């Protein structure tokens, strides 16, 4: 569990604080239309550097030694052990009518079928780290993280944040590399295809990789209607773990164990000064946003699709989202109606919304203001489940009464007139508990 305190306020409103308990064991990813497997779905992420070898790919084993005792997964110290990977065998959603063509399916089996399973509060590719929210040699001590509104940071704190981003952009990741080819392409070349990447760009790549179109292979082109982290039930938990992982890498890089990602509360901020709103300018100059005020918030930024969302949400919009009682609904994708996840999911904040390269800009990290809403849905979920069960029982009782009344009325009517439909479009069988229908056209 990750104990987190987030200071809350409207961007120019009165500051208040409340503590939230946020749990984030694993991310849940899936193609559009598929439900995440609770607690066991894996994050499609970059490859640990020790596993980017021909031997590791040949044996499909990624169980690096923990430096603390030199054993695989820190087994001698009881931190974890190497075991076969278990993944869900649930089918893909109907929006992705393919199987075994994409490396992200049943991740990470395309690359590895044996990885470290960590015990207790340990985690990481070699069980060398602590679960989010814990620290210490034995990962037994709790840590509380305070995430602050970007508008409440001092000039020094704001500059420190930008400096950390610059450092991450210019420092090669010591732990991870990125794949530059598919598993099939690596088999064809007979060699691993990986490349170094900066700490910052590591997470840009991860966001791209999980969101990219599916490469069907053998000249079959691509399948565009798939996204393993957006427009489906996985959106909130995947991004939760994604941001926690990014926060951890910045802490490791800088040695600042108290670092947290500041957030931008974009509700009702028409009169407030904003920062980092011109990513195309920063990219052209090949620099990062310097954090200086850039004028009031414009509620239609960027080049997004105004037919879907024509402005940033107001406080009233947020309250409406929180009033929704279903986390997800059919069709489990961007067409889902009255879905908490679908309404909450943003499509407007950066200049390249709903693109896999959003994470190139500094704006992305501060605008992912989802933690309190994710916490909200976890708090109401037990109540919703109980209400759903009670509602189902009441509905079944009412349906039984109505059905009995309809059947009695129909029999009386048939006896009274003696005539039925000569060619009904639907025939029902009263011999079965549930009616079966077939057309007679």
N, C-alpha and C positions, 0 to 999 in steps of 0.2 A: 504494500500500500504506500501511497505517496501522500504524506500530510502536507497540505498546501494552504497558505493563506494568501488570498488575493485582495488587494485594496481596490475597492469598487467606487465608481462615481461616473456620472455623465462627464463628457470630456471637459466641460466647464462648470460642472455642478459641485455640490458639496461632497467632500470626501468622507467615506465611511469604510469600515472594515468588517468583514465577517469571515469566519474560518470555515473551510470546506474540507471534506475528506474525499480524496480522489483516488480511486483504485485503477491501476493500469498494469495488468499482468502481461498481456500480450496484445498486439494489434490484431484486428480481424479484417482480412482482405478478401475480396471476391469479385468475380465479374458482375457486370450489371445484371440485376435480377436474381442474384444468389445471396442467400443469407450467410453471415459469417458464423463459423463454428465457435461457440463460446469458449473463451479462455485458452483455446489451443491453436487458433489460426496464427500464422507466422507472418512477419513483415518481410516482404521481398526487399532485400537490402543488398548493399555492396558485399564483396567477398573478403573475408579476413585474409590479410596478407600471407600468413603461414599456409593457407589452403589454396593459394593461387599457383600451384605447381602441377607439373605433369603427373607426378605420382599421386597426389591427392585426387586429381580428376580421374585417374585410372582406377583407383580403389574406391572412389566416391566416398571418401572418409575425410571429415573435417573435425578433428579432435586434437587441437594444438595443446602443447604442454603449458601448464601454468608456471611462470618463472619462479614462483614462491617455493615450489618443491620439485620442479622438473618433471612431474608426472602429467599424463594426459588428463586434461580437464581438472587438474588439481585433485586427482583421486586419492593420493596418499594423505591429503589433509582433509578429506571428506567434503570437498567443495562440489564434486560432481563426478560423472563417469561417462564414458563413451557408449552410446547405444543406438540402435536402429531408429530412424525417424518414423514417426507415426503421423499420417496426415488424414484428413477427412476424405471419405470416398463418396461424398454427396456429389451429384451431377452438377454441371454448370447450368446457369440459367438459360432460358430459351433465347435470350439475346445473343448468346455465343454458341452457335450450333457446331462447335468443333471440339475435338478431344485430342490430347497429346500432340499438339502442334505448337504450343507456346511454352517457353521455359518457366513461366510464372505459374502455370497450372501445377497444383499439388507441390508447391514450393517447399523445400529446395531440391526435390528428387531429381530434377534434370541434371544437377551438379553433384549432389551428395545425398547418400542415404544413411549415413552414420554421422552424428554430431554430438556435441556435449549436452548432457542433461544435468542441469545444476540443481543442487540440493539447497534447502533452507532459503536464506535470503540472498544467495549468490546468483549471479547472472553473467552474461557475456559469452563470447564465442569460446573462451577457455575457462569460464567460470571464475574469472579473475576480478570481476566487478560486483558491486552490490545492486540489489533491486532498487528501483526508483524509490526514494524516500528513506533509504537506510545508508549508513556509513560505518566506518570503523574496521579494524582488522578482521573481525568476525561478522561484519555486516549486521550487528545486533542493535545498533543505536539508531533511533529515529532522527530524521532531519526535517525541519519545517522550512519550506521555501516561501518567501514573500515576493509576489509578482506585482509590480507597481505600474500604475498608469503612466504612459510615456510623458504626459503633460505635467506630471508631478516630479519628474526627475530634475535634479539640479543640473546646471550647465556642466559641472565636472562629471556627473554620472552619465549624462548624455554623451559627452565626449569619450568617456570610457567605453560605452557601448559601441560607438562607431569605431574606436580603436580596436576592439575585440574582433569586429567584423573584418576590418582590414587585415588583422593578423591571421584570421582564419582563411581569408582569401589568398594569402601569400605563403601559407605553410602546408607542405605536403602531409597528408594523413599518414601517421605511423602505423595505423592498425588495419586500414582497408585499402583495397584497390577496386577499380570498376571494370566490368566486363565490356570489351569492345567488340565482341562477337557472340553469336548464339552458340549453344552447346553443339548444335549440328555443324556449324562452321568450324568450331574447334576440332571436332572429329575429322573434318575434311582436311584441315591443315596439319593435323597431328601435333599441334602445339597449343599451349594456353594462350588466350588472347585477353590480356588484362593490361591496365595502365594506371600509373600513379594519378592522384587527384588531390587537390587542396581540401582542407577540412570543410570549407564553405561549399565548394563545388561538389563534394561528396553528397551533400544533401540535395543539391540541385539535381544531381544525377539520379538519386534515389526517387525523387518525386517524378522525374521524367520517366524512369524505368517502370514504375508501378502504374503510370497513366498512359503509356504509349500504346499505339495500335498494335494488334497482334500480327506478327510476321508468319504467314502460313507456310512459307517455304516451297521449294521445288517450282518456282515460277508462278505460284498461285496468288501472288499479291499479298495484300494486307486486309485485315478485318478491323474496321474503324470503330464499330459499336461495342467497345469493351473498355473498361477502366476498373482496375483492381482496388481503387481507393476513393473514387468519387461516384456520385449519382447512384448510390446503393447503400445498404445498411452499414457498410464498413466505414463510411465517411468519418464519423466522430471518433471511434476507437483507433482507427489507423492514424489519423492526424494527431491524436493525443500522444501516442507512443512516438511518433515522428518528431514532435516538438520536444518531448522529454529527452529523446536521444540527442537531438541537436544541442540542447541546453547542456547535457552532460559532456559532449565533446568540447564545447567552449570552456567548460570548467577545467577539463583535463589539459587543454591547450594553454590556458592562462594561469592555472593554479589558483584561480579565484573560486573557491568552493561555495561562495555565497551568490554567485552570478545567477540571475534569473532573467528570462526574456520579458522585457516590458511589453505591455499591451496597449493597443489603441482602442478605446471605447468610442466607436463612431456614432453613437446614438445622439441625436439632437445637437450636433456640433456645428451649426451654421455659422456662429460668430467666433469660433475658436481658430487660433492659428494652428496649422498642420505642418507636418514635415514629410519629406520623402514622397512627394506626389508627382514627380516628373522622371520616372524611371528611364524613359527614352533619352532624356538629356544626359543622365548619368552614364547610360550605356554608350552613347555617342562619344562622350569624353573619356570613357573607360575608367570611371571613378565611382565611388559609393556615395550615397546621400550623406551630406555633412551634418544633418540634423538641425539646420537653421530653419526658422519659421518661414513658411512659403505662402502665407495668406490664409483666408478663411476656407473652410471645407466646401468644396463644390460637390453637390449631390447628383452628379451624372458624369463622373470622371472616366477617362479612358475610352477605349474603342470597343465597348461591350455591346451585346445585343439588347437594344432598348425594348424590343418586343417581349423579352423575358423579364428583365428587371430594369426599370428606368431611373433608379436613384438608389442611394444608400438607405438603409432602413432607419426609421425613426424609433423613438422609445415606444410609441404605440404599436409599431410593427413587431418589436421584440416581445411586448406583452402578449400580442396575439399568438406568436410562436409558442410562448410558454403556456398558453391556454390549451394547446392541442394535447390530446390524451393518448394518441397512438405514436409510438416511436417510428414505426414503419407500416406501410400499407401496400396492398397490391397497386401497381405491378412491381414494386420493389426497385424502382429506377427513377429517372427524372420525370416520369409521368405519374408517379404515385400521388394520390389525392389525399389531402388532410394528413400528410405524413410529417411528423415533427422533424425528422432528419431532412426531408426534401425541402421543406420551407426554410429551415435553418441554413442549409448549405448555400454558401455565397457564390455569386457569379459576377460580381461587379467591382471588386475593390481595386485590383491593380489594373494597369493599362493593357494587360493581356490576360483578361479573366478566363478562368477555366482552361488555361493552357498549362501544359506540363512544365513550362519554363517559368512560371510565376516566381519560383523561389530564387531566380537570379537577382531579384531586386530586394533591397532591405525592407521595403514596405511589407512584403509578405509576412515576415516574422512577427511584426507588431500587430497586423490586422487579423491574425488568426485568433480572434477573441471568442473562443468557443468553450473554454473550460467551465465557466459557471453554468452554461446551458447543458453541457454534458453531465455536470453534477446534478442539475435539476431533474433530468430524465432518470438518473439512477435513484434519486430520492423518491420519485413518484411511482417507479416501476412496480414495487411490491403492492402498492395500493391499486394500481391499474390491473395487475394480474388478479387480485382478489375481486375487484369490481367486474372484471370480464367473466370470471367463473360464476359469480352470482347472477350477472346479467344473462348468461347462457342458460342457467337453470330456470330463471323466470320466463325467458323467451320460449323454452321448450314446453313449459307448463301452459302458457298462453296458446302456443301453437296446437297443443293437444286438444284443448277446449274448443278452439275454433274449428279444428278438423272434425271433431265429433259433431259439432253443430251443422257444418256444411254437409257431411255425409247423411245425417238424418234428414235435413231439408231436401237433399237431392232425391233420396228414396221416396219421400212423400210426393215430390213433384212428379217423379216418373210413374208412380202408381196412379196419380191423378189424371195425367194426359195420355199416357200409354205410348207416346212417341219419343224417339231419340234422334240424334243426328244421323243422317244417312251416310255421310262420309266425313267423320271428324278428322281434323288435322292432327290431333294428338289423341292416342289411345292410352288409357291408364288401366293398370291391373290392380284391382282391389284385393287380390289374393296375396300380394306382397306387402311387407311392412312399409317399404318405401315405394312410391309410384315409379313405374318404368314407362318410358314414353318412346314412341317411334312414329315417324310420319307415315301417312298413307297416300301421299301425293305420287 
